[in-house]
Amino acid sequence: MPISQRLKDLSVGKASGTHVADVTVGSRYTAVILDAGSGGLAFSFQRMPRVETGPRQDLSGLAGRSASRLLDLLGSSSRAETSIALATVNALVNSEKGNFLAGDILDHIRVRSDDRVAMIGHFRPLVPRLLEAGSLKIFEQISRPEPGLYPAGEAREHLPRSDVALITATSIINHTIDALLEAAAPCREVVILGASTPLLPEAFQGTPVTLLSGVVVKDPKQAFRVAGEGGGTRQFRPYVTKVNLRIR
């Protein structure tokens, strides 16, 4: 079953009786606030080339709709709609009540000196430490190789030969996560990371994922403001808590 369908099935019970208070689709992040007061984030692809297929739903007037209706957008071919749905999932499930590990993701995984590390999505703050520890290849949304970067389309070929895979949660939004996880099956550590990460371990059972690294929104109103203003992870820092959740 695709990860998007698992997320929907596991979240729909939590969505019962819950409605959306507000939604903003910013240039870098989408934010959702629920009527219960919780908030969730997901990456926006507004700055990136995209191909939309099928009819687009009207994204206006989302406030007041049931959260379960927004979960239906998880399988959408529109990245804007899927971002909204994933932000809704995160508003429902990413709470401070989890058995989380605090701090940087690299404090919770072991990268050996001879490891081959594949990073899908460019997480710049992690790069210096990874370059010290092992061989690193970074796969990003580019059309041709650049110094230190490779086109994202080449990741599936490289992952089976990697020891550690760091996969951006935006792969849920562009529907590449299932193929990436299949390719990453031989890896010793597979981490899903970024502010879009749903902290829902049941959704990743039976996959090679070993750890989830995401955020809990502790000040939804301020996070909502930052998203609407086009802010990124640096601007979100005062309003979110960075957490890690080991699956196995």
Secondary structure by P-SEA (a helix, b strand, c coil): ccaaaaaaaaacccccccccccccccccbbbbbcccbbbbbbbbcccbbbbbccccccccccccccaaaaaaacccccaaaaaaaaaaaaaaccccccccccccccccccccccbbbbbccccccccaaaaaccbbbbbccccccccccccccccccccccccbbbbbcccccccaaaaaaaaaccccbbbbbcccccccccccccccccbbbbbbbccaaaaaaaaaacccccccccccccbbbbcc
